Amino acid sequence: MLDWDLLRYFLAVARTGSTLAAAQALKQSQPTVARRIDTLERSLGTALFDRRKQGYRLTPEGEALVVEAEAVERAVSRLAAKSAAQTRRIGGTIRFTTFDMFANLALGPVLQEFGRLYPDIRVEVLVTDEVLDLAAGEADISLRAGSRPGGGQLVFRSIGRTDWTAYCSKAYAEAHGHPRSVEELCAHVLIGGEGKLADVPAIRWLIEAVPDAKVRYRSNTVENLVATVRSGLGVGMLPCSFIAKGGNLVPCIWPPPPHLASEGWLTTHERVRNQPHIRAFMDFLPKFLEQRQASRAPNFRN
């Protein structure tokens, strides 16, 4: 069976007359487009294009395939339109509970994209450090960090690990030097935690790992901790997946200490798991966060 993705590349070259123009239209590299065309020709056992200095010209076999490929393209478009229409018809209200770090640092883009895909689903956000009772209907979906959830009739999905490492601002690094190891942190100002934040394993680890360093500032929320580090007051432990790539924060220890990573869990109750709007959010959030985290791996050389 032919891969529709290969036909998509084929049509782009057939319509533009070159792999370069097709690459620009598809937002891919020219070598990638050329490889896909070669793969398609090998799978069919025939040449689809004459390669000339002036560009790619369809062979008779290629011209015949254009007709079939365009029919597949129309079918795929109809299927996508039908799926989008079904998606738009999903409605309902989700009571979603999570902790303040996720709510303040990551939830905005999540709700924006989810709302674009599912405009008829309303999400009510309950921000609390308390674990609400899903069985009693206090919330429909919960996102928590820590150990795997337990309890009868709970359905959960891992949303992956969140790494923590030490960061400082670019302004701080320019003024005081850019520390690049635990040993170098001894000569720098640290930002610690206060209240419950002081018990976060990553933040506690930093203070214990560098006992001779100066701890001049403390924060009791992750949001304020990020703001304090960003303002250039010192070095603090921050969750990597919530730090924008290319921003004014740079990592001081990379790769992050693996034992400090925290696992995230998305949980709902068996009673509501198959409701379309609940299922839509349960499917959407892990994929969105995976893509977001992949795009936020910082460059240690910044």
Secondary structure as GFF3:
##gff-version 3
##sequence-region A 1 302
A	DSSP	alpha_helix	4	16	.	.	.	ID=ss1
A	DSSP	alpha_helix	19	26	.	.	.	ID=ss2
A	DSSP	alpha_helix	30	44	.	.	.	ID=ss3
A	DSSP	beta_strand	49	52	.	.	.	ID=ss4
A	DSSP	beta_strand	55	58	.	.	.	ID=ss5
A	DSSP	alpha_helix	60	89	.	.	.	ID=ss6
A	DSSP	beta_strand	92	98	.	.	.	ID=ss7
A	DSSP	alpha_helix	100	105	.	.	.	ID=ss8
A	DSSP	alpha_helix	107	117	.	.	.	ID=ss9
A	DSSP	beta_strand	121	127	.	.	.	ID=ss10
A	DSSP	beta_strand	141	145	.	.	.	ID=ss11
A	DSSP	beta_strand	154	162	.	.	.	ID=ss12
A	DSSP	beta_strand	164	169	.	.	.	ID=ss13
A	DSSP	alpha_helix	170	176	.	.	.	ID=ss14
A	DSSP	three_ten_helix	183	187	.	.	.	ID=ss15
A	DSSP	beta_strand	189	193	.	.	.	ID=ss16
A	DSSP	three_ten_helix	195	199	.	.	.	ID=ss17
A	DSSP	alpha_helix	201	209	.	.	.	ID=ss18
A	DSSP	beta_strand	214	219	.	.	.	ID=ss19
A	DSSP	alpha_helix	222	230	.	.	.	ID=ss20
A	DSSP	beta_strand	236	239	.	.	.	ID=ss21
A	DSSP	three_ten_helix	240	242	.	.	.	ID=ss22
A	DSSP	beta_strand	249	251	.	.	.	ID=ss23
A	DSSP	three_ten_helix	258	260	.	.	.	ID=ss24
A	DSSP	beta_strand	262	269	.	.	.	ID=ss25
A	DSSP	alpha_helix	276	294	.	.	.	ID=ss26
###
